[in-house]
């Protein structure tokens, strides 16, 4: 089964990468050009996706993503059912054509709901099936952090997650019902509910047992294969064909490749688990004479059993290992011989998010000073305008979260705001014993005056009062304080940042975005600040080729900090500046070989 799924995934994903996705990009670029645009970012969503071209792009993208995922899932079911029930091995072409044929079942209200649930809701919630066409669907970290920090949002998310999980378990066999019984999607949903009515707990338990069994099978393949691979590298080292570093890199690459292959097989693996569970459930229902379940099914053959380690499989494993060893060893030898050519990492700067990150109450002078003492390079803040025209620092529209006052910034006067006390919601006294607990709300002038000569400031034009007047006023303030080289005006509103960039060429500008398509390097901003899910070395290279700076936000996990410390990102914005600084320090004090490995893995696997 593993070989069948691996062959299907490799062939179809190559076609997807080399043919279908490039065609999709060309079509979407044509639609953009028809609207007089050369790029689409998160700033343009509201007006673009109500235009004819935007609606066409959205419908086309969802349709293609849905079809790719839908065809793949049906093909996986066909491959699994044929193998487990009929002891038949379908060809890649036949399985794909059967998958295409069955997608007609989606053309109904029930089918559309199933498709949307599988290819959109499940990836966003982070469980169930995954597909190359929907891998970009996820909750961005800057949104998930808000959910985690807000009890109401977290309760809503958990409720949606649990309800969706329960619905997915009750309807887990819907695609199998369509394939095996050739019924409509509506009838397949009913059949799945009948089959799982008393089996939800059993389904979970047996699924876990089957997954454990599959993991043991993977380990049974991986351990001897890795031992064989390491033995080969040791032999080539002993005879002088490879050095120590090239041998180590070759082994690391093989382990990463093995993991990537396991990830590629994960979704069809789940489908195969469900096929076998369904066979058991139907067989048990038939033996029990439960006609309410069995009346829609034909008797099943016993699932065919095959040797896991047959001579053919062992030979194929040896050949695949030899091929990987040859390619990895040649690549490693070339790379290690000229490491500086492949080391892409820069001296990544660390900016404390919302003034000081977890070192102080957000958007306060105390937070900024704590970040300065920790040796952060800069500080990111959010500026809004008050009812009486003053400019103060706050992220949300109201002070409810940070100060317990549910009033909008624009509805309060400066004197009212000055009475508030902002709480450090990220405080961890064990990790940061010197962190500040409470502070007052500063004005933009007060903050910039305190930061002058200490920190570079990313000043975000924030909230409903962010307009050209705010931009003009902030430019005037920056010039008055002679901080043109110490402040960058940033924002999520591309038109506003473009206005500043055009009318004030001596002011540093930065555009924040969490999605982009097209020629982002042509954006009218000196710095491009992307959400970490968008950041990869290809994107960073494009931005640097256009002589722009590339920043990443909000980098809060240790894995992400390590990743961007070895990347070519110019800076990372984080809620945890101390940990990020430690990560950057360790990366830049690593050996040349460690820098090479870090840069390569960031480039190849992200």
Secondary structure, 3 states (H helix, E strand, C coil): CHHHHHHHHHHHHHHHHHHHHHHHHHHHHHHHHHCCCCEEEHHHHHHHCCCHHHHHHHHHHHHHHHHHHHHHHHHHHHHHHHHHHHCCCCCHHHHHHHHHHHHHHHCCHHHHHHHHHHHHHHHHHCCCCCCHHHCCCCCCHHHHHHHHHCHHHHHHHHHHHHHHHHHHHHCCCHHHHHHHHCCCHHHHHHHHHHHHCCCHHHHHHHHHHHHHHHHHHHHHHHHHHHHHHHHHHHHHHHCCCCCHHHHHHHHHHHHHHHHHHHHHHHHHHHHHHHHHHHHHHHHHHHHCCCHHHHCCCCCCCCCCCCCCCCHHHHHHHHHHHHHHHHHHHHHHHHHHHCHHHCCCCCCCEEEECCCCHHHCCCCCHHHHHHHHHCCCCEEEEEEEECCCCCEEECCCCEEHHHHCEEEEHHHCCHHHHHCCCEECCCCCCCCCCCCCCEECCCEHHHHHHHHCCCCEEEEEECCCCCCHHHHHHHHHHHHHCCCCCCEEEEECCHHHHHHHHHHCCCCEEEEEECCEEECHHHCCCCEEEEEHHHCCHHHHHHHHHCCCEEEEECCCCHHHHHHHHCCCCCEEEECCHHHHHHHHHHHHCCCHHHHHHHHHHHHHHC
